[in-house]
Each structure stands twice: as structure tokens, then as C-alpha cells.
């Protein structure tokens, strides 16, 4: 196998280590619906017909096409899986795309709650979700990000990947759009983007994003209306509910701040 155009990229390393350049394809992200194999000189063979491939703008992306379908695939190197972050059919963008795949050598994905490690999984189990509201300015919810098995990330802003830091179990790197977001989880169950870098050149970008578990315990729209120190307290405890005491000692009820 010789795929010189992929040398030095995560796709090339994966294929070289496995001794194969064949991948399974799942249009719904779960059930195998076909396969494709990378050949020399940008030639692609697949169960859907022959096509082409080329290295993407970033070393972890691959552009593939067959028939009228073109896809941009983002690889999760650690798991050997990829997610389709953008797809076009007959020059029209495919919306709500959940296509994904994996190298033929991959036997099964590590369950998301296991791969997230003890810190993140504890928060996700407590909220019964791996979905977080995404607050671009740290105040108003502008979308969602959800982590799935195999490092696949689905977001309101496009598909991407996620990976737990090996040397810091409180940080998950989420890659989508033009940036890599280093998300640090707090003990209160929210995360802050402490670092954001450009995928193409590694340039640092200003970060102000916050993530809140998608749970009825905390309403993001309410959070956007609060100011510190009330906002800080609600973020820390992932709740906008307060105990009420008429005599200042014993709880006599509760109040919950709503939008």
C-alpha cells in the first residue's frame, strides 16, 4: 500500500499501522451501509461506485466523493473512527447529516461514558445526558454539543470530534467548525472553553464560551438574565432553585428562577 499524499497525516498513519486503507461507511452513523477504500493517485473504490479522494485543509480531514455525493471526513485518530462534518449531494448541502465510519480494523467503539473518564462521566450520569448547551458569550445559549461513542461529536454548528486529554481528565478537546476547543469541566458541572485554536494553523483565538448540561436543573435562558454573584452560584450548582426560610433557619419552601 502506497498513499504518499497522506504521509504525515493522521489518516496516513492509521492506514500504515493497519496495513489497509479500507473503511466502513454508515450513513446514519450507526449501521454499516457500505465501504470505501483509498487507492494511489487519489482514486477511491467503494460499494457505491468509484470516486476520488484528497487530503483536506487540516491533517485530520479527508475529502471523498463518489457519484453526486461529496463528503468532508474528520478523523478521531485514537479510535480509528471518523465523522462526516460536511456533505453535499448534487452541489446542495445535506442538512442533519449523521454519516460516520471507521477503519475496517476497528472492532467496536468504547462507550461514551467510559471514554469520558470519571470526571466528565460523573456529571453526564447525574444529568442523564452527554448533551451540553453552548453559550458563545457565556450568557445566552446559541446551540448544543453532544458527545457520542467513538469520539463522534454532533453540534448545532456542524459535526465534529471529541477526545479526553490523556494528562488532564477535566479537559475534553472538542473539534468543530474552524476551531479546536479545550473545554475544562468544573466541579459544578459546567465547562469553560479555556483555549481555542485554529485547526488550520494553530493560531490562538479569544474564547468566552461556556457549556451547561442540557438538563431541567438549569435553564440557559435564565442564566443569560442573571449577573454575578447570582450567576456564579447557579453555574456552580447547575441549578436556579433556592431554599426559602421565613425564620432564617428552617426551610419553609423554595423559589426557582425562570426566564
N, C-alpha and C positions, 0 to 999 in steps of 0.2 A: 504494500500500500504506500503510495506516494502522493501526499497532498501538500505540496510546497507552499501554496498560497495560505495555508492555515498554520504554518510553522510559527511558533512563538505565541500563538493564541490559546485560550483555554479549550476551544474546540479541537485544535490540533493536538494538544497534549492528551486530551481524553481519548481521541481516536488512536494515537500512537501507543498509549498504555494498554488499550484494549485490543489492538491489532485489528480493528474493524472500524468502518465509518458508516455503519447501518444503524438507523434509528426507527423506533416505533412511533406511530402518529396517532393521536387521539383527538378528534375534532371537538369532542365535548370535554376534553381534559381528563377523562377517566377511562373510557373503554377504547381499546385499540381498534382503529378503523382502517389502518394501512401502515405502510412503511416507506422510508426513502433511504437512499444510500448515496454518499458523496463519492464522485469519481474524479480522476485527474482533469485538469483544464476546465474546471467549472461545470462539468457535466453531472447531472443528477438523474438517477434512475429511481423509480418509485412504483408502487402498486397502482398509482393514479395516472401513470404515464411519465415519459421522460421530461426533464426540465433543466434548470440551471441553478447554480449556487455561487455566492461570492461572500467574502468577508465583509462584515458590516462596519459601520463607523467606529464602533468600540470593539475591543478584542473579544468580548464575550457575546457579540451579536453575529448572526449569520442571516443573510438574505437568501431565501429559497423561493423557487416558483415552478409550477407545472400547470399546464392548461391556462385557464384565465385567473388562477389563484396565485397571489404573491404574499409571502409572509416574512416578517422580521422576528427571528427567534432569539431569545435571551437565555443563555445557559447558566444553570446553577452548577458550577464545577464540582462542588463537594458531593452532590448527589447524582450527577450524570443525567439530570433532567433539565428540560427547557420549557419555557412558556412563550407563547406567541404574543408579543406585546403590540403588534400591529398587523392587520391583514386587509388585503384588497382583493376584490373579485370584479373582473371586468372594469378596472380602474375606479371602482367605488369602494370606499372604506367599509369594512364589515364591522357593524356595531355589536356590542355584547358578545365579543369573541372570547371563548374559553379554551381554545385549542392549546394543546401542550403535547409533550412527548418525552422520550427517554432513550438512552443508548440501549441497544439490544442486550448488553451485558448486565443491565440493571435488573435485579430480581424483584424488588419491591421498595416502596418508599417508607422511610421512617415516619411514624405517625406524628402529626404536627405538635401535639402536646409533649411528646417525648423529645423531639428535636429542639423544642424551645427551652429546655433546661428547667431547673427548679424555680428560678425567679419569675420568669415570664409565665410559665405554665400555672403557677400558683394563682396569679392574677386572672388568667384566662379561665381557669376552673371555677374560681369564685364568681366570675361574671357569666359563666357558661357560654363563652364566645371567644373567638380569636379575631373578632372584628373590632376595630377602633374608629371612632370619629376623628377626622383630621381637621385641625384648626390651623389654617395657614398663618393667621396673625396672632395665634394664641388665644383668640377670643371667640370668633364665630366659626361654627362648623361649616366647612366647604365641601366635604366629601367623606369617603370611608376608605379604609385599607383593611384587607382581611388576609391572614396567613393560612396557607393550606399545606397538605402533605408535600414532601419533596422540595420544599423551598419555593413553591409557587405562591405568588402574591397577586391578588385581584384588587384593583383600586378603582375609584370613580374616575381617576385620571389616566387610566390605561393599565395593562397588565405589567407585572414585573417579577422580581425575585426577592427573597428574604434569606438571611443567614445569621445565625447566632455567632457572636465573636468568640473565638476559642479562648482568648485570655481575659475575657470580661463577660460573665454571664448576664450582666444587666443591660448589655447593648446588643441590639439587633440592627444589622445593616439592611435597609430597605432600598431597593433599586427600582426606580420607575421614572418615566419621563426623561429629562436630561440629567438627572442628579442621583447620586448615592447619598442616602440619608442615614446618619448614625443616630439611632433612637435609643436613648437611655431611659430605662424604666425606674420610677421612683417607688418607694415603699407604699405610697398612697394609691398605686395602681394606674397612674398616668405616665406618659413618657414625654420627653422633650427632645427635639432634634438638636443635639449639641454640635453637630458638624454636618455640613452639606458640601459636597464636591461635585464638580462637573465630570460626567462619565467620559467625555472625550479627551480632556487634557488634564484632569485632576485639579483644576483651579478651585480655590475655596470660594464659597458663596455665603452670604449672610443668611442665618437661619433664625426663624422666630416661631416655628411650628410646634404644636402640642398635640398629643394624642390622648383620647379619653375612651375607655371601654364602652362599646355600644351596649349600654345597659340602662334599664329604667331607674337605676340608682342615681344617675346624674344626667340631667338634661343639658346638652351642649348649648342650646339657645338661652337657657337660664344663665349658664356660665358666662356667656358673652355680655350679659347685662350687669354682672357683678364687678366690683372693683376690690382691690386688696384693702384690708386683710380678709374680707369675706370670701373672695375668690380663691385665695391661697388655702383657706381652711377647707373649702368644698373640694378643691383639687386633691388635697392631701388625703381626704377621707372618701373620695369618689361618691359623695352624697350631698344633696342640698337640704336634707332633713335635719331639724334640730329638736332636741327635747325641750319641753316647756315646763317651768316650775313656778307656780304662783307664790310660793313662800320662799323661793330661792334655795330650797334644799331638796325636797322630794319631787320627782317628775309628776306632773299632773296632766300631761298631754304632749303634743308635738306640733311643729309647724314645718311645712315643706315649701320651699321657694320654687315657683313655677314661672314659666316665661310670660 
